[in-house]
Amino acid sequence: MQPDVVLRLRLRTTAEGGRNGPVFVNPGTHFGCLLVIEGQHFDCRWLLEGRHLKLGHEHNVPVKFLSFALVAPLLAVGKGVQMWEGKVFADGVITDICRTPDAEY
């Protein structure tokens, strides 16, 4: 699966109101949550390939949107985003846009 964007994310610690533990998914599976940009929420998948993302650290995360055409007009390198899982658990910035809205993959 090809990413739509790459984000530089800092996962909030539990004390900062983040998750109770790190983000980890087995290879071949994906972590799903909502990305918040300009007050709008979009379903996405983190393409982690078995990586272990620790709380309180920054990570480069490739992301695939379930509806890329809906979020594409809001995307810009350097724009801030938040990740939502019942509450905001990570803050970040778009570092790369990997496809155009008309690309088919």
Contacts in CASP RR format, 6 or more apart in sequence:
PFRMAT RR
TARGET T0000
AUTHOR 0000-0000-0000
METHOD contacts of the structure
MODEL  1
MQPDVVLRLRLRTTAEGGRNGPVFVNPGTHFGCLLVIEGQHFDCRWLLEG
RHLKLGHEHNVPVKFLSFALVAPLLAVGKGVQMWEGKVFADGVITDICRT
PDAEY
1 30 0 8 1.000
1 45 0 8 1.000
1 47 0 8 1.000
1 64 0 8 1.000
2 64 0 8 1.000
2 98 0 8 1.000
2 99 0 8 1.000
2 105 0 8 1.000
3 47 0 8 1.000
3 62 0 8 1.000
3 63 0 8 1.000
3 64 0 8 1.000
3 98 0 8 1.000
4 63 0 8 1.000
4 64 0 8 1.000
4 65 0 8 1.000
4 68 0 8 1.000
4 97 0 8 1.000
4 98 0 8 1.000
4 99 0 8 1.000
5 62 0 8 1.000
5 63 0 8 1.000
5 65 0 8 1.000
5 75 0 8 1.000
5 94 0 8 1.000
5 96 0 8 1.000
5 97 0 8 1.000
5 98 0 8 1.000
6 60 0 8 1.000
6 61 0 8 1.000
6 62 0 8 1.000
6 63 0 8 1.000
6 94 0 8 1.000
6 95 0 8 1.000
6 96 0 8 1.000
6 98 0 8 1.000
7 60 0 8 1.000
7 61 0 8 1.000
7 63 0 8 1.000
7 81 0 8 1.000
7 92 0 8 1.000
7 93 0 8 1.000
7 94 0 8 1.000
7 95 0 8 1.000
8 58 0 8 1.000
8 59 0 8 1.000
8 60 0 8 1.000
8 61 0 8 1.000
8 92 0 8 1.000
8 93 0 8 1.000
8 95 0 8 1.000
9 53 0 8 1.000
9 58 0 8 1.000
9 59 0 8 1.000
9 60 0 8 1.000
9 61 0 8 1.000
9 83 0 8 1.000
9 90 0 8 1.000
9 91 0 8 1.000
9 92 0 8 1.000
10 56 0 8 1.000
10 57 0 8 1.000
10 58 0 8 1.000
10 59 0 8 1.000
10 90 0 8 1.000
10 91 0 8 1.000
10 92 0 8 1.000
11 18 0 8 1.000
11 19 0 8 1.000
11 22 0 8 1.000
11 23 0 8 1.000
11 53 0 8 1.000
11 54 0 8 1.000
11 55 0 8 1.000
11 56 0 8 1.000
11 57 0 8 1.000
11 59 0 8 1.000
11 89 0 8 1.000
11 90 0 8 1.000
12 18 0 8 1.000
12 19 0 8 1.000
12 55 0 8 1.000
12 56 0 8 1.000
12 88 0 8 1.000
12 89 0 8 1.000
12 90 0 8 1.000
12 91 0 8 1.000
13 55 0 8 1.000
13 56 0 8 1.000
14 20 0 8 1.000
14 21 0 8 1.000
14 55 0 8 1.000
16 56 0 8 1.000
17 87 0 8 1.000
17 89 0 8 1.000
18 55 0 8 1.000
18 87 0 8 1.000
18 88 0 8 1.000
18 89 0 8 1.000
18 90 0 8 1.000
19 55 0 8 1.000
19 85 0 8 1.000
19 89 0 8 1.000
21 55 0 8 1.000
22 52 0 8 1.000
22 53 0 8 1.000
22 54 0 8 1.000
22 55 0 8 1.000
23 31 0 8 1.000
23 46 0 8 1.000
23 48 0 8 1.000
23 52 0 8 1.000
23 53 0 8 1.000
24 48 0 8 1.000
24 50 0 8 1.000
24 51 0 8 1.000
24 52 0 8 1.000
24 53 0 8 1.000
25 31 0 8 1.000
25 46 0 8 1.000
25 48 0 8 1.000
25 50 0 8 1.000
26 50 0 8 1.000
27 49 0 8 1.000
27 50 0 8 1.000
28 49 0 8 1.000
28 50 0 8 1.000
30 45 0 8 1.000
30 46 0 8 1.000
30 47 0 8 1.000
30 48 0 8 1.000
30 64 0 8 1.000
31 45 0 8 1.000
31 46 0 8 1.000
31 48 0 8 1.000
32 43 0 8 1.000
32 44 0 8 1.000
32 45 0 8 1.000
32 46 0 8 1.000
33 44 0 8 1.000
33 46 0 8 1.000
33 83 0 8 1.000
33 84 0 8 1.000
33 85 0 8 1.000
33 89 0 8 1.000
34 41 0 8 1.000
34 42 0 8 1.000
34 43 0 8 1.000
34 44 0 8 1.000
34 83 0 8 1.000
34 84 0 8 1.000
34 85 0 8 1.000
35 41 0 8 1.000
35 42 0 8 1.000
35 43 0 8 1.000
35 44 0 8 1.000
35 63 0 8 1.000
35 65 0 8 1.000
35 71 0 8 1.000
35 81 0 8 1.000
35 82 0 8 1.000
35 83 0 8 1.000
35 84 0 8 1.000
36 42 0 8 1.000
36 81 0 8 1.000
36 82 0 8 1.000
36 83 0 8 1.000
36 84 0 8 1.000
36 88 0 8 1.000
37 71 0 8 1.000
37 74 0 8 1.000
37 75 0 8 1.000
37 79 0 8 1.000
37 80 0 8 1.000
37 81 0 8 1.000
38 74 0 8 1.000
40 71 0 8 1.000
40 74 0 8 1.000
41 84 0 8 1.000
42 65 0 8 1.000
42 66 0 8 1.000
42 67 0 8 1.000
42 70 0 8 1.000
42 71 0 8 1.000
43 65 0 8 1.000
43 66 0 8 1.000
43 67 0 8 1.000
44 63 0 8 1.000
44 64 0 8 1.000
44 65 0 8 1.000
44 66 0 8 1.000
45 63 0 8 1.000
45 64 0 8 1.000
45 66 0 8 1.000
46 61 0 8 1.000
46 62 0 8 1.000
46 63 0 8 1.000
47 61 0 8 1.000
47 62 0 8 1.000
47 63 0 8 1.000
47 64 0 8 1.000
48 61 0 8 1.000
51 59 0 8 1.000
53 59 0 8 1.000
53 61 0 8 1.000
60 95 0 8 1.000
62 98 0 8 1.000
65 71 0 8 1.000
68 99 0 8 1.000
68 101 0 8 1.000
69 101 0 8 1.000
72 100 0 8 1.000
72 101 0 8 1.000
73 101 0 8 1.000
75 94 0 8 1.000
75 97 0 8 1.000
76 94 0 8 1.000
76 97 0 8 1.000
77 94 0 8 1.000
77 95 0 8 1.000
77 96 0 8 1.000
77 97 0 8 1.000
78 93 0 8 1.000
78 94 0 8 1.000
78 95 0 8 1.000
79 93 0 8 1.000
79 94 0 8 1.000
80 91 0 8 1.000
80 92 0 8 1.000
80 93 0 8 1.000
80 94 0 8 1.000
81 91 0 8 1.000
81 92 0 8 1.000
81 93 0 8 1.000
81 94 0 8 1.000
82 88 0 8 1.000
82 90 0 8 1.000
82 91 0 8 1.000
82 92 0 8 1.000
83 89 0 8 1.000
83 90 0 8 1.000
83 91 0 8 1.000
83 92 0 8 1.000
99 105 0 8 1.000
END
